[in-house]
Amino acid sequence: MPEAVGRGAVVEVGCRVRVVASPPDLPDDDLRTRDLFDRCVGREFAVVSTMGSLLELEVGDVVGEPAHMHSIWVEADLVTRVE
């Protein structure tokens, strides 16, 4: 079973991760933030940037656009590393 990144697995830019959950406190706003995160759950993405325990993932393809058109910052404990 893959190890959750926030529990000691090493992740850096270029690593592939699978989003396993959405943050519980996301707003249900006009920007459809919660919908975007929910669409990412179960999918794999490359890490494009890191800042502390946050990982940036380019996720445009989940809404039918080029990956670089939309990105999310997600806590490391909400993803698993994909080998």
C-alpha positions in Angstrom: 0.0 0.0 0.0 1.4 3.5 -0.9 2.6 5.5 2.0 0.9 8.9 2.7 3.3 11.6 2.0 2.6 13.4 5.3 3.7 10.3 7.2 7.3 10.2 6.1 7.3 9.4 2.4 9.7 11.7 0.6 8.2 13.9 -2.1 9.9 16.5 -4.3 9.1 18.3 -7.5 8.5 15.8 -10.3 7.2 13.0 -8.0 3.8 11.6 -8.9 1.2 11.6 -6.2 -2.4 10.4 -6.0 -4.9 12.7 -4.2 -6.7 10.5 -1.6 -9.0 13.2 0.0 -10.2 16.7 -0.2 -9.5 19.1 2.6 -12.5 19.1 5.0 -12.8 22.8 5.4 -13.0 23.9 1.7 -15.6 26.6 0.9 -18.4 25.8 -1.5 -17.9 29.1 -3.4 -18.5 30.6 -6.8 -15.0 29.5 -7.9 -16.1 25.9 -7.4 -13.1 25.2 -5.2 -14.6 22.2 -3.5 -15.8 20.7 -6.8 -12.3 21.0 -8.3 -10.6 19.3 -5.3 -13.3 16.6 -5.3 -12.7 15.9 -9.0 -9.0 15.4 -8.2 -9.6 12.6 -5.6 -8.3 9.3 -6.9 -6.3 10.8 -9.7 -2.5 11.1 -10.2 -0.6 14.3 -10.7 3.1 15.4 -10.8 4.2 17.7 -8.1 5.2 21.0 -9.7 6.2 23.0 -6.6 6.4 22.6 -2.8 6.1 25.0 0.1 6.5 23.4 3.5 3.9 20.7 3.7 2.0 22.0 0.8 2.3 20.5 -2.7 1.3 22.3 -5.9 -0.4 20.1 -8.5 -1.5 21.2 -12.0 -5.0 19.8 -12.5 -6.5 21.5 -15.5 -7.2 18.2 -17.2 -9.9 17.3 -14.6 -12.0 20.2 -16.1 -11.1 19.6 -19.7 -8.3 22.2 -20.0 -4.6 22.0 -20.3 -3.0 20.9 -17.0 -1.2 24.1 -16.4 -4.4 26.2 -16.6 -5.5 25.2 -13.1 -3.5 24.3 -10.0 -4.2 23.4 -6.4 -2.1 23.5 -3.3 -2.8 20.4 -1.2 -1.5 19.3 2.2 0.9 16.4 1.9 -1.1 14.2 4.1 -4.0 14.2 1.6 -1.9 12.5 -1.1 0.1 9.2 -1.5 3.2 8.9 -3.5 2.9 6.8 -6.7 6.0 4.8 -7.6 
